[in-house]
């Protein structure tokens, strides 16, 4: 690493320019923003160590209460990860904006506006990407490593001290070029609300109980109490709420905490207790955010989802216990099952779209999309994706679809979409090699199903080298190619017509992961079945006394009936027929039959006989004797057929 840094520094051109101190001001009004600039350049070199940093002072003569602080900084440097930047307020409050990453973040220059409301943290965008050497405007907006909200409620007037030092002195040099201190005044009436979350007690084992404590605080320098305060707790997968106690009320189904009033300088808390179902070694993170208040928060925007603001909080626990491979649930298939077997199939190396027959049901379609690079590895069948015999314990000699990739970032995902020929009542398959390698990758696989556009969540069963939270599997240990430790079993015990896998990395991976790969094994599908259900509703539409204005069920009243036949099964039903015999107390209204796919849209006119083109457009309906009959030549999986008709009360 050191040699690489020296070589890279030799081929980098440092940009130097003269600068002058320029202190800019703007008229101050209610919640106005004043910009103070500093352009007295200075060298950052082997002498600029963190015990003796480069210091640039910004003098502020305007006197007001600070509501918000943003800081823009331009530094030219040939290894951005070496820079540590700290801002100190007139009262001595200090905020370190960058931690530096001397080993990974090698890009040139730092051209950043630090803003707590930014969604991305500084030095997490690109390890090697270069910033420009011209500002303002600043090329990037990132949130700092520590929040600038520490200055909220402080007095603005005095000397603000900007410190810049080099964490790897004498290796790469640079120069401070320019800074902007942007101070926004607080409104006359405000509250500074902050949220904290802690784990009460120790982390449990899988199946045990855990308690998270949420606390809302209204700062002592606020000018107003906060009324109607509300918080949303985003209950994580793997944690099921069982009870709550404390201020206000909590809705476990939505995570909404109705806090009420938080006086100046006081706090309100609630304890949320639940059962942890995640497997041993899993990290369960519970986050929450303030969503409402009667007065403005001077340093946060409520309910905006920005995790770096102080109205957002999180706490994590790691499930204790010795991890063993889980036992997958049995696949329940009342009509038997069909195996989609890779062994007799071929897959052109590098192909990202293929279709294969699944018994007599039609074709299964596989489509793969990769934002990174598909790799070529002779030991894994050559160019990926491809079919290769897996060596994982208990499955030696079976083929699997191998996805060997190099992803450009930790947030990148390979998407595998499996489209089924028809709805299947259930499915089960194995994923191979979900694991992690230090400083290289940390596998994350998220699995979802679809049924007529609705998301279906499967059950995932962990191996020894991974843990499961909800429908996500996280690799956190090594698994050799001949070991079953990296296996994960996916089970759908409800109907699906599509399977989607998102493959990438979780937070343990480096910003730019290296080579990683998984395998998708054979898939067992439950055989489709037809399940028909019927429902009937009625409504009085008119009567002789009231007409259509609040009609009653009296002699002469007209009643409209609607019958709905549904097929929630996985296979199409053919030659569907439903009938309804009218009682002797009612008389059918001639020509009143209508058909459709639901009661509201049953508008297709049907005549009363059982012949003619209206019997197949696409449904049929007729009346004979005392019976109304409806027919559907085919009623597909998930489809419905409705018919409406009217009768007069005798």
DRENFI-106591 format. One record per residue (C-alpha): chain; z, x, y; residue in one letter. Coordinates in Angstrom, 3 decimals, padded with zeros to 6 digits. Example, Ala and Ser with C-alpha at 12.3 -4.5 7.8 and 13.67 -1.06 7.14 Angstrom:
% DRENFI-106591
   chaine          z          x          y   residu
        A    007.800    012.300   -004.500        a
        A    007.140    013.670   -001.060        s
***
This chain:
% DRENFI-106591
   chaine          z          x          y   residu
        A    000.000    000.000    000.000        x
        A    000.857    002.802    002.436        x
        A   -002.406    004.640    001.740        x
        A   -004.345    001.404    002.237        x
        A   -002.618    000.821    005.547        x
        A   -003.430    004.329    006.799        x
        A   -007.080    004.020    005.784        x
        A   -007.445    000.587    007.358        x
        A   -005.838    001.783    010.577        x
        A   -008.353    004.654    010.833        x
        A   -011.246    002.230    011.007        x
        A   -009.704   -000.221    013.498        x
        A   -010.445   -000.103    017.198        x
        A   -007.480   -000.765    019.454        x
        A   -008.380   -002.725    022.569        x
        A   -006.539   -001.570    025.697        x
        A   -006.651   -003.000    029.193        x
        A   -004.625   -002.810    032.386        x
        A   -002.528   -005.818    033.388        x
        A   -000.417   -006.934    036.318        x
        A    002.764   -008.988    036.470        x
        A    001.825   -012.525    037.486        x
        A    004.555   -015.117    037.806        x
        A    002.916   -018.563    038.002        x
        A    004.646   -021.796    038.952        x
        A    003.762   -025.459    039.209        x
        A    005.563   -028.208    041.121        x
        A    008.400   -029.661    039.092        x
        A    008.726   -033.414    038.627        x
        A    010.342   -035.626    036.037        x
        A    009.497   -034.113    032.648        x
        A    006.996   -031.762    034.263        x
        A    005.936   -028.515    032.626        x
        A    006.107   -025.224    034.517        x
        A    004.184   -022.185    033.269        x
        A    005.435   -018.656    033.914        x
        A    003.121   -015.779    032.950        x
        A    003.731   -012.113    032.182        x
        A    000.868   -009.597    031.907        x
        A    002.506   -006.205    032.363        x
        A    000.974   -004.423    029.354        x
        A    002.969   -002.081    027.171        x
        A    002.455    000.043    024.058        x
        A    003.758   -000.886    020.627        x
        A    003.984    002.272    018.544        x
        A    006.307    004.454    016.527        x
        A    008.883    004.383    019.291        x
        A    008.975    000.584    019.501        x
        A    011.559    000.077    016.786        x
        A    013.630   -003.096    016.603        x
        A    016.724   -001.303    017.910        x
        A    014.689   -000.328    020.985        x
        A    012.015   -003.026    021.391        x
        A    009.399   -003.391    024.076        x
        A    010.952   -005.765    026.635        x
        A    009.143   -007.984    029.098        x
        A    011.262   -010.127    031.447        x
        A    010.141   -013.432    032.906        x
        A    012.141   -014.533    035.939        x
        A    012.539   -018.281    036.468        x
        A    013.856   -019.458    039.836        x
        A    013.339   -023.189    039.240        x
        A    016.572   -024.903    038.224        x
        A    016.451   -027.839    035.802        x
        A    017.583   -028.832    032.328        x
        A    015.177   -027.600    029.675        x
        A    013.691   -030.286    027.476        x
        A    011.064   -028.278    025.608        x
        A    009.948   -024.643    025.348        x
        A    006.581   -023.278    024.211        x
        A    005.671   -019.594    024.303        x
        A    002.199   -018.047    024.202        x
        A    001.874   -014.386    023.205        x
        A   -001.138   -012.063    023.001        x
        A   -000.589   -008.695    021.301        x
        A   -003.326   -006.378    020.051        x
        A   -002.269   -004.668    016.828        x
        A   -003.957   -003.474    013.632        x
        A   -001.390   -005.023    011.257        x
        A   -000.053   -008.355    012.531        x
        A    002.608   -008.574    009.827        x
        A    004.493   -005.670    011.420        x
        A    005.333   -007.591    014.591        x
        A    008.772   -009.066    015.196        x
        A    009.036   -011.167    018.356        x
        A    012.239   -012.590    019.869        x
        A    012.837   -014.740    022.954        x
        A    016.212   -014.721    024.719        x
        A    017.208   -017.347    027.305        x
        A    019.220   -016.761    030.478        x
        A    022.442   -017.855    028.751        x
        A    021.965   -015.381    025.871        x
        A    020.548   -017.820    023.323        x
        A    018.161   -015.885    021.047        x
        A    015.302   -017.192    018.876        x
        A    013.379   -014.873    016.563        x
        A    009.838   -016.258    016.469        x
        A    008.290   -014.095    013.736        x
        A    009.925   -012.516    010.710        x
        A    006.968   -010.253    010.016        x
        A    005.380   -009.662    006.630        x
        A    004.723   -005.964    006.406        x
        A    003.192   -006.038    002.927        x
        A    000.911   -009.075    003.030        x
        A   -000.136   -010.099    006.544        x
        A   -002.639   -007.369    007.449        x
        A   -004.912   -009.168    009.934        x
        A   -005.556   -007.699    013.380        x
        A   -003.832   -008.931    016.574        x
        A   -001.543   -011.839    017.343        x
        A   -002.895   -014.565    019.646        x
        A   -000.525   -017.514    019.257        x
        A    001.055   -020.363    021.183        x
        A    004.449   -020.962    019.553        x
        A    005.195   -024.696    019.545        x
        A    007.847   -026.423    017.417        x
        A    005.574   -029.435    016.955        x
        A    002.827   -027.408    015.260        x
        A    002.427   -028.287    011.583        x
        A    001.717   -024.732    010.350        x
        A    004.203   -021.871    010.509        x
        A    003.125   -018.571    012.060        x
        A    001.669   -015.988    009.635        x
        A    000.998   -018.557    006.910        x
        A   -002.600   -019.346    007.903        x
        A   -004.428   -016.261    006.669        x
        A   -003.159   -012.917    005.458        x
        A   -006.271   -011.032    006.495        x
        A   -007.879   -013.150    009.236        x
        A   -008.177   -011.506    012.663        x
        A   -007.136   -013.054    015.971        x
        A   -009.131   -012.623    019.162        x
        A   -008.053   -010.356    022.026        x
        A   -008.546   -012.875    024.837        x
        A   -006.064   -015.431    026.166        x
        A   -005.456   -017.937    027.644        x
        A   -006.215   -020.317    026.093        x
        A   -004.452   -019.073    023.005        x
        A   -006.570   -018.966    019.863        x
        A   -003.906   -020.439    017.538        x
        A   -000.977   -022.835    017.763        x
        A    001.789   -022.297    015.203        x
        A    005.424   -023.234    014.868        x
        A    007.846   -020.270    015.052        x
        A    009.979   -019.106    012.152        x
        A    013.034   -020.383    014.048        x
        A    012.847   -023.393    016.375        x
        A    012.510   -023.026    020.118        x
        A    014.526   -026.244    020.381        x
        A    017.585   -023.974    020.499        x
        A    016.883   -023.772    024.255        x
        A    016.856   -027.557    024.753        x
        A    019.572   -028.753    027.124        x
        A    020.015   -025.255    028.582        x
        A    019.580   -024.331    032.233        x
        A    016.138   -022.989    033.073        x
        A    016.966   -020.598    035.950        x
        A    017.433   -016.909    035.253        x
        A    015.814   -014.118    033.299        x
        A    014.033   -014.911    030.026        x
        A    013.717   -011.798    027.871        x
        A    010.752   -011.289    025.516        x
        A    011.313   -008.570    022.874        x
        A    008.567   -007.131    020.647        x
        A    009.142   -004.473    018.010        x
        A    007.267   -002.893    015.095        x
        A    008.781   -003.304    011.625        x
        A    006.567   -000.498    010.279        x
        A    006.586    002.026    013.154        x
        A    004.157    004.960    013.304        x
        A    001.690    003.371    010.845        x
        A   -000.213    000.898    013.018        x
        A   -000.107    000.698    016.794        x
        A   -000.866   -001.933    019.377        x
        A   -000.241   -003.229    022.865        x
        A    001.439   -006.185    024.526        x
        A   -001.167   -007.876    026.699        x
        A   -000.043   -011.269    027.961        x
        A    002.573   -014.047    027.622        x
        A    003.102   -017.571    028.918        x
        A    006.520   -019.236    029.019        x
        A    006.048   -023.008    029.251        x
        A    009.206   -024.880    030.239        x
        A    009.292   -028.676    030.236        x
        A    012.109   -030.380    032.089        x
        A    014.269   -032.949    030.338        x
        A    014.038   -036.590    031.479        x
        A    016.953   -038.031    033.425        x
        A    017.982   -040.129    030.412        x
        A    017.689   -038.530    027.004        x
        A    019.396   -037.707    023.763        x
        A    018.966   -034.563    021.740        x
        A    019.099   -035.835    018.174        x
        A    019.106   -033.489    015.221        x
        A    019.163   -034.147    011.495        x
        A    020.741   -032.101    008.718        x
        A    020.767   -032.547    004.942        x
        A    023.027   -030.798    002.432        x
        A    023.675   -030.966   -001.291        x
        A    027.247   -032.096   -001.915        x
        A    028.753   -030.150   -004.805        x
        A    026.811   -028.192   -007.400        x
        A    023.390   -028.840   -008.870        x
        A    023.449   -030.907   -012.091        x
        A    021.646   -030.490   -015.359        x
        A    018.783   -032.797   -016.266        x
        A    020.107   -036.338   -016.557        x
        A    023.094   -035.588   -014.331        x
        A    024.048   -036.896   -010.903        x
        A    023.555   -035.274   -007.486        x
        A    024.530   -036.286   -003.957        x
        A    022.634   -035.429   -000.773        x
        A    024.397   -035.865    002.584        x
        A    022.373   -036.819    005.653        x
        A    023.867   -036.287    009.121        x
        A    022.470   -037.334    012.515        x
        A    023.984   -035.571    015.545        x
        A    023.603   -036.407    019.248        x
        A    024.115   -033.173    021.211        x
        A    027.021   -032.921    023.648        x
        A    024.660   -032.202    026.559        x
        A    022.701   -035.456    025.993        x
        A    022.818   -037.879    028.926        x
        A    022.799   -041.051    026.808        x
        A    024.031   -042.398    023.503        x
        A    021.252   -043.174    021.015        x
        A    021.105   -046.768    019.815        x
        A    019.046   -048.290    016.994        x
        A    018.722   -044.904    015.287        x
        A    016.794   -044.990    012.001        x
        A    016.050   -042.308    009.416        x
        A    013.549   -042.232    006.554        x
        A    014.600   -040.308    003.442        x
        A    011.581   -039.338    001.351        x
        A    013.099   -039.716   -002.100        x
        A    011.564   -036.949   -004.252        x
        A    010.140   -037.371   -007.752        x
        A    012.750   -036.476   -010.342        x
        A    015.576   -038.100   -008.318        x
        A    016.466   -041.802   -008.673        x
        A    018.939   -043.278   -006.172        x
        A    021.932   -045.058   -007.735        x
        A    024.269   -045.577   -004.751        x
        A    024.973   -044.711   -001.121        x
        A    028.036   -044.626    001.121        x
        A    028.629   -043.887    004.794        x
        A    027.512   -045.153    008.193        x
        A    025.023   -048.007    008.359        x
        A    022.933   -049.264    005.465        x
        A    020.469   -047.614    003.088        x
        A    017.492   -049.136    001.269        x
        A    016.919   -047.140   -001.949        x
        A    013.459   -048.597   -002.536        x
        A    012.085   -047.452    000.842        x
        A    014.489   -044.616    001.723        x
        A    015.222   -046.273    005.085        x
        A    018.654   -045.492    006.544        x
        A    019.662   -047.835    009.386        x
        A    022.104   -045.616    011.294        x
        A    022.910   -047.686    014.377        x
        A    024.473   -045.989    017.426        x
        A    025.173   -042.246    017.702        x
        A    027.353   -041.547    020.782        x
        A    027.023   -038.402    022.894        x
        A    028.506   -035.399    021.099        x
        A    029.092   -037.279    017.837        x
        A    027.548   -037.478    014.362        x
        A    026.907   -040.135    011.746        x
        A    026.527   -039.414    008.020        x
        A    025.605   -041.046    004.735        x
        A    025.835   -039.791    001.137        x
        A    022.920   -040.658   -001.157        x
        A    023.703   -040.319   -004.861        x
        A    021.186   -040.394   -007.669        x
        A    020.243   -039.286   -011.158        x
        A    018.171   -036.132   -011.611        x
        A    015.503   -036.495   -014.299        x
        A    013.584   -033.271   -013.600        x
        A    013.640   -030.663   -016.359        x
        A    015.920   -027.599   -016.352        x
        A    014.889   -024.998   -013.785        x
        A    013.077   -027.531   -011.623        x
        A    013.537   -027.351   -007.862        x
        A    014.033   -030.828   -006.410        x
        A    013.585   -030.953   -002.619        x
        A    014.761   -033.975   -000.648        x
        A    013.416   -034.335    002.908        x
        A    014.160   -036.806    005.689        x
        A    013.172   -037.503    009.294        x
        A    014.514   -039.500    012.247        x
        A    012.042   -042.331    012.776        x
        A    013.482   -044.371    015.660        x
        A    015.914   -044.289    018.591        x
        A    016.464   -046.331    021.759        x
        A    016.088   -043.219    023.950        x
        A    013.707   -040.283    023.878        x
        A    014.579   -037.092    022.016        x
        A    013.916   -034.226    024.402        x
        A    012.735   -031.707    021.818        x
        A    011.240   -033.781    018.994        x
        A    008.742   -036.563    018.483        x
        A    010.232   -039.056    016.097        x
        A    008.344   -040.148    012.987        x
        A    005.509   -037.621    013.420        x
        A    005.995   -035.814    010.103        x
        A    006.326   -032.353    011.687        x
        A    008.736   -030.440    009.484        x
        A    009.526   -027.719    012.015        x
        A    011.228   -030.046    014.505        x
        A    015.006   -030.510    014.373        x
        A    014.705   -034.237    013.649        x
        A    013.417   -033.251    010.198        x
        A    015.659   -031.848    007.455        x
        A    015.516   -030.933    003.781        x
        A    017.784   -029.726    001.008        x
        A    016.948   -028.478   -002.470        x
        A    018.662   -028.176   -005.814        x
        A    017.662   -026.293   -008.930        x
        A    018.371   -028.239   -012.109        x
        A    020.754   -026.268   -014.310        x
        A    020.679   -025.729   -018.063        x
        A    018.700   -023.789   -020.626        x
        A    015.116   -024.917   -020.621        x
        A    013.457   -025.873   -023.885        x
        A    010.094   -027.464   -024.467        x
        A    010.358   -031.218   -024.004        x
        A    009.495   -033.864   -026.556        x
        A    006.497   -035.908   -025.380        x
        A    006.694   -039.689   -025.764        x
        A    004.758   -041.281   -028.583        x
        A    001.384   -042.683   -027.609        x
        A    001.490   -046.413   -028.307        x
        A   -001.905   -047.667   -029.528        x
        A   -001.713   -051.146   -031.147        x
        A   -005.446   -051.100   -031.940        x
        A   -005.547   -047.489   -033.151        x
        A   -006.921   -044.450   -031.323        x
        A   -010.037   -042.343   -030.859        x
        A   -010.016   -038.526   -030.507        x
        A   -012.191   -036.799   -027.935        x
        A   -012.572   -033.442   -029.722        x
        A   -013.965   -030.353   -027.965        x
        A   -014.654   -028.460   -031.224        x
        A   -018.176   -029.808   -032.006        x
        A   -019.241   -029.829   -028.345        x
        A   -020.930   -027.286   -026.087        x
        A   -020.489   -026.625   -022.368        x
        A   -022.992   -024.499   -020.490        x
        A   -020.989   -021.601   -019.019        x
        A   -020.459   -022.178   -015.309        x
        A   -021.484   -025.845   -015.424        x
        A   -019.281   -028.175   -013.378        x
        A   -020.576   -031.527   -014.644        x
        A   -021.023   -032.723   -018.222        x
        A   -021.111   -036.012   -020.122        x
        A   -020.155   -036.643   -023.756        x
        A   -020.182   -039.677   -026.055        x
        A   -016.835   -041.250   -026.901        x
        A   -017.305   -043.111   -030.181        x
        A   -019.166   -046.372   -029.453        x
        A   -017.572   -046.926   -026.047        x
        A   -020.039   -044.920   -023.972        x
        A   -019.844   -041.521   -022.256        x
        A   -016.920   -039.569   -020.828        x
        A   -017.966   -037.793   -017.604        x
        A   -016.328   -034.509   -016.466        x
        A   -016.793   -033.348   -012.851        x
        A   -015.151   -030.202   -011.452        x
        A   -014.880   -029.125   -007.799        x
        A   -013.508   -025.703   -006.833        x
        A   -012.899   -024.584   -003.213        x
        A   -012.556   -021.020   -004.485        x
        A   -014.449   -018.855   -006.973        x
        A   -015.144   -019.478   -010.666        x
        A   -014.451   -016.194   -012.465        x
        A   -016.291   -014.446   -015.278        x
        A   -014.044   -013.022   -017.998        x
        A   -015.501   -011.865   -021.296        x
        A   -012.172   -012.419   -023.066        x
        A   -012.153   -016.044   -021.971        x
        A   -015.683   -017.001   -022.893        x
        A   -017.536   -015.433   -019.965        x
        A   -018.398   -017.409   -016.867        x
        A   -015.900   -020.180   -016.171        x
        A   -015.722   -023.119   -016.581        x
        A   -016.500   -023.015   -020.272        x
        A   -015.299   -024.007   -023.722        x
        A   -013.213   -021.364   -025.459        x
        A   -011.002   -021.279   -028.537        x
        A   -007.358   -021.279   -027.414        x
        A   -004.654   -019.176   -029.037        x
        A   -001.594   -021.116   -027.910        x
        A    001.041   -021.582   -030.615        x
        A    000.292   -024.414   -033.013        x
        A   -003.251   -024.893   -031.724        x
        A   -005.003   -021.711   -032.799        x
        A   -008.701   -022.284   -033.456        x
        A   -009.086   -025.351   -031.270        x
        A   -011.411   -025.336   -028.293        x
        A   -010.316   -026.200   -024.766        x
        A   -012.063   -026.486   -021.417        x
        A   -011.134   -023.255   -019.601        x
        A   -010.851   -023.176   -015.792        x
        A   -010.468   -019.563   -014.615        x
        A   -010.402   -019.365   -010.832        x
        A   -009.591   -017.334   -007.735        x
        A   -008.408   -019.714   -005.007        x
        A   -008.600   -018.762   -001.307        x
        A   -005.128   -020.024   -000.375        x
        A   -001.893   -021.363   -001.775        x
        A   -002.839   -024.904   -000.721        x
        A   -006.280   -024.883   -002.380        x
        A   -006.832   -027.174   -005.379        x
        A   -009.425   -027.391   -008.154        x
        A   -010.182   -031.074   -008.777        x
        A   -011.144   -032.200   -012.279        x
        A   -012.231   -035.839   -012.522        x
        A   -012.604   -037.446   -015.945        x
        A   -014.408   -040.795   -015.741        x
        A   -014.013   -042.969   -018.849        x
        A   -016.714   -045.308   -020.205        x
        A   -014.302   -048.258   -020.035        x
        A   -010.639   -048.876   -019.389        x
        A   -008.467   -047.314   -022.087        x
        A   -004.963   -048.692   -022.811        x
        A   -003.528   -045.163   -022.994        x
        A   -004.275   -041.465   -023.469        x
        A   -002.555   -038.193   -024.334        x
        A   -003.677   -034.579   -024.031        x
        A   -002.362   -031.053   -023.720        x
        A   -002.743   -028.586   -020.851        x
        A   -002.545   -024.917   -021.814        x
        A   -001.093   -021.945   -019.949        x
        A    000.786   -023.552   -017.036        x
        A    002.838   -020.523   -015.989        x
        A    003.363   -017.943   -013.226        x
        A    002.928   -014.219   -012.589        x
        A    004.952   -012.537   -009.859        x
        A    002.928   -011.761   -006.708        x
        A   -000.226   -013.153   -008.324        x
        A   -000.079   -016.926   -008.897        x
        A    002.292   -019.818   -009.599        x
        A    000.471   -022.645   -011.375        x
        A    000.799   -026.206   -010.104        x
        A   -000.921   -029.122   -011.814        x
        A   -000.760   -032.683   -010.500        x
        A   -002.079   -035.392   -012.849        x
        A   -002.941   -038.951   -011.857        x
        A   -004.763   -041.836   -013.465        x
        A   -006.766   -044.641   -011.928        x
        A   -007.189   -048.229   -013.058        x
        A   -009.588   -050.271   -010.939        x
        A   -008.750   -048.063   -007.962        x
        A   -004.965   -048.277   -008.379        x
        A   -003.017   -045.074   -009.063        x
        A   -001.430   -044.778   -012.519        x
        A    001.334   -042.189   -012.986        x
        A    001.586   -040.430   -016.375        x
        A    004.558   -038.837   -018.091        x
        A    004.415   -035.028   -018.152        x
        A    006.372   -033.057   -020.756        x
        A    007.288   -029.458   -019.919        x
        A    007.013   -026.216   -021.839        x
        A    009.364   -023.214   -021.605        x
        A    007.376   -021.473   -018.837        x
        A    007.113   -024.516   -016.583        x
        A    009.100   -027.468   -015.330        x
        A    008.129   -031.025   -014.538        x
        A    008.898   -033.227   -011.537        x
        A    007.253   -036.628   -011.710        x
        A    003.544   -036.185   -012.379        x
        A    003.527   -032.492   -011.371        x
        A    004.036   -029.402   -013.544        x
        A    005.181   -026.124   -011.939        x
        A    004.719   -022.756   -013.637        x
        A    007.667   -020.412   -013.064        x
        A    007.607   -018.038   -016.040        x
        A    005.184   -015.896   -017.998        x
        A    003.395   -017.265   -021.052        x
        A    001.237   -015.061   -023.272        x
        A   -002.097   -016.379   -024.502        x
        A   -000.741   -016.698   -028.058        x
        A    002.371   -018.633   -026.972        x
        A    003.006   -022.351   -026.590        x
        A    005.463   -021.715   -023.741        x
        A    002.884   -022.642   -021.109        x
        A    001.896   -025.969   -022.684        x
        A    002.307   -029.286   -020.855        x
        A    001.675   -032.653   -022.518        x
        A    000.269   -035.515   -020.431        x
        A    000.859   -039.086   -021.649        x
        A   -000.559   -042.318   -020.232        x
        A    000.959   -045.402   -021.852        x
        A   -000.778   -047.863   -019.515        x
        A   -004.465   -048.636   -018.908        x
        A   -006.667   -046.078   -017.113        x
        A   -010.360   -045.738   -016.380        x
        A   -010.174   -042.325   -014.623        x
        A   -008.069   -039.164   -014.974        x
        A   -007.730   -036.727   -012.063        x
        A   -006.214   -033.219   -012.319        x
        A   -005.439   -031.122   -009.234        x
        A   -004.906   -027.463   -010.137        x
        A   -003.626   -024.787   -007.781        x
        A   -000.386   -023.095   -006.731        x
        A    003.078   -024.009   -005.521        x
        A    005.267   -022.205   -002.987        x
        A    006.200   -019.270   -005.273        x
        A    002.614   -017.980   -005.159        x
        A    001.407   -015.467   -002.540        x
        A   -000.570   -016.818    000.415        x
        A   -003.765   -015.543   -001.205        x
        A   -003.310   -015.999   -004.982        x
        A   -005.090   -013.888   -007.564        x
        A   -006.800   -014.793   -010.836        x
        A   -005.324   -017.797   -012.649        x
        A   -006.457   -020.231   -015.312        x
        A   -005.605   -023.247   -017.448        x
        A   -007.087   -025.014   -020.448        x
        A   -007.617   -028.744   -021.027        x
        A   -007.299   -029.700   -024.681        x
        A   -008.520   -032.576   -026.836        x
        A   -007.781   -036.079   -025.543        x
        A   -006.508   -038.921   -027.721        x
        A   -007.457   -042.339   -026.345        x
        A   -005.993   -045.677   -027.385        x
        A   -008.748   -048.010   -028.530        x
        A   -009.531   -050.717   -025.959        x
        A   -008.382   -054.267   -026.638        x
        A   -009.111   -057.624   -025.071        x
        A   -006.106   -059.476   -023.636        x
        A   -006.804   -062.873   -022.086        x
        A   -004.379   -064.832   -019.936        x
        A   -004.696   -068.141   -018.106        x
        A   -002.960   -069.710   -015.106        x
        A   -003.308   -073.079   -013.377        x
        A   -002.356   -074.233   -009.889        x
        A   -002.714   -077.533   -008.041        x
        A   -002.615   -078.853   -004.472        x
        A   -002.871   -082.350   -002.988        x
        A   -005.760   -082.288   -000.492        x
        A   -005.656   -085.904    000.782        x
        A   -004.148   -089.365    000.230        x
        A   -005.081   -092.921    001.418        x
        A   -002.117   -093.162    003.821        x
        A   -002.012   -089.702    005.455        x
        A   -005.510   -088.389    004.963        x
        A   -005.378   -084.576    004.992        x
        A   -002.269   -084.413    007.216        x
        A    000.611   -083.530    004.879        x
        A   -000.776   -085.610    001.986        x
        A    001.465   -086.903   -000.830        x
        A    001.016   -087.399   -004.569        x
        A    000.476   -091.187   -004.432        x
        A   -002.157   -093.467   -006.030        x
        A   -005.544   -092.673   -004.569        x
        A   -004.561   -089.094   -003.657        x
        A   -007.033   -086.329   -004.459        x
        A   -005.665   -083.250   -006.220        x
        A   -007.495   -079.918   -006.439        x
        A   -006.851   -077.797   -009.515        x
        A   -007.669   -074.104   -009.975        x
        A   -007.742   -072.411   -013.383        x
        A   -007.899   -068.603   -013.579        x
        A   -008.717   -066.717   -016.777        x
        A   -007.958   -062.960   -016.621        x
        A   -008.721   -060.018   -018.890        x
        A   -006.109   -057.297   -018.225        x
        A   -007.080   -055.490   -021.427        x
        A   -009.248   -052.434   -021.796        x
        A   -012.263   -053.992   -023.552        x
        A   -014.708   -056.651   -022.421        x
        A   -014.311   -060.175   -023.781        x
        A   -017.452   -062.112   -024.693        x
        A   -018.176   -065.841   -025.016        x
        A   -015.026   -066.796   -023.126        x
        A   -014.394   -070.555   -022.975        x
        A   -011.537   -072.412   -021.327        x
        A   -010.993   -076.160   -021.158        x
        A   -008.660   -078.610   -019.429        x
        A   -008.275   -082.243   -020.578        x
        A   -007.424   -084.650   -017.776        x
        A   -004.655   -087.188   -018.466        x
        A   -005.358   -090.926   -018.355        x
        A   -003.561   -091.164   -015.001        x
        A   -006.325   -089.158   -013.290        x
        A   -010.077   -089.568   -012.763        x
        A   -012.443   -086.609   -012.363        x
        A   -014.198   -086.367   -008.961        x
        A   -017.903   -086.113   -009.745        x
        A   -019.626   -082.927   -008.538        x
        A   -016.381   -081.194   -007.511        x
        A   -016.505   -078.159   -009.819        x
        A   -016.730   -074.703   -008.185        x
        A   -016.581   -071.239   -009.818        x
        A   -015.863   -067.665   -008.743        x
        A   -013.650   -064.661   -009.452        x
        A   -010.507   -066.073   -007.778        x
        A   -009.247   -069.347   -006.349        x
        A   -010.097   -068.470   -002.720        x
        A   -013.671   -067.418   -003.518        x
        A   -014.442   -070.064   -006.155        x
        A   -017.276   -071.470   -004.032        x
        A   -020.299   -071.425   -006.360        x
        A   -021.397   -075.036   -006.953        x
        A   -021.467   -076.177   -010.584        x
        A   -023.018   -079.479   -011.665        x
        A   -021.225   -081.629   -014.216        x
        A   -023.492   -080.991   -017.207        x
        A   -023.512   -077.939   -019.490        x
        A   -027.174   -076.999   -019.111        x
        A   -029.308   -075.301   -016.500        x
        A   -029.222   -072.023   -014.542        x
        A   -025.845   -072.822   -012.945        x
        A   -024.210   -072.134   -016.327        x
        A   -024.808   -068.374   -015.993        x
        A   -024.546   -067.452   -012.299        x
        A   -022.471   -065.643   -013.606        x
        A   -020.061   -068.324   -014.839        x
        A   -020.577   -071.841   -016.132        x
        A   -018.565   -075.056   -015.815        x
        A   -019.073   -078.689   -016.840        x
        A   -017.347   -082.031   -017.354        x
        A   -017.675   -084.259   -020.423        x
        A   -015.547   -087.221   -021.459        x
        A   -012.143   -086.315   -020.044        x
        A   -012.439   -082.521   -020.308        x
        A   -013.451   -079.849   -017.786        x
        A   -014.830   -076.704   -019.444        x
        A   -015.481   -073.223   -018.016        x
        A   -017.442   -070.404   -019.660        x
        A   -018.066   -066.695   -019.093        x
        A   -020.633   -064.863   -021.204        x
        A   -018.740   -061.609   -020.545        x
        A   -015.395   -060.965   -018.898        x
        A   -014.969   -057.214   -018.405        x
        A   -011.746   -055.247   -018.474        x
        A   -009.674   -056.179   -015.439        x
        A   -011.999   -059.042   -014.432        x
        A   -011.102   -062.659   -013.718        x
        A   -012.912   -066.000   -013.809        x
        A   -011.791   -068.986   -011.728        x
        A   -012.939   -072.605   -011.575        x
        A   -011.791   -075.344   -009.229        x
        A   -012.242   -079.099   -009.565        x
        A   -010.766   -082.295   -008.147        x
        A   -009.265   -085.457   -009.604        x
        A   -008.064   -088.771   -008.156        x
        A   -004.598   -090.127   -008.969        x
        A   -005.055   -093.570   -010.587        x
***
